[in-house]
Amino acid sequence: MNVSIDPNLCYGSGECAHRAPSVFEFVDDYGVVRPGREDSGGDPRVREAAEKCPSQAIALTE
């Protein structure tokens, strides 16, 4: 399962990086998926980050 962040929705709350720092980081005050970690959508911490994202910017896709 792939994970991505929509930069048009993200407003930089930090929830993703707090919940799954090995997958998410901040660049210019916005959340991004770390390079090479795009296939981490199956990780329970990533699923939790997607559910808890206040801007609903995180997408999990098959």
Residue, then its C-alpha position, 0 to 999 in steps of 0.5 A: m500500500n502506498v502513502s502520499i501527502d497532498p501538498n495542497l491540503c497539508y498545513g503542517s500540523g506535525e501529526c504525521a511526523h510525530r506518529a511515524p517519523s521513519v516515514f514522514e518528515f517536514v520540508d519547508d514546514y509541510g509534511v512529506v513522505r521520506p524518499g524510499r518510504e512511499d510503500s509504507g502504507g501498510d505500517p499501522r503507524v502510517r495508517e494511524a497518522a492518516e486517520k489522525c491528520p487534521s487536514q486529511a492530507i495523507a492518502l493510502t492507495e493500493 
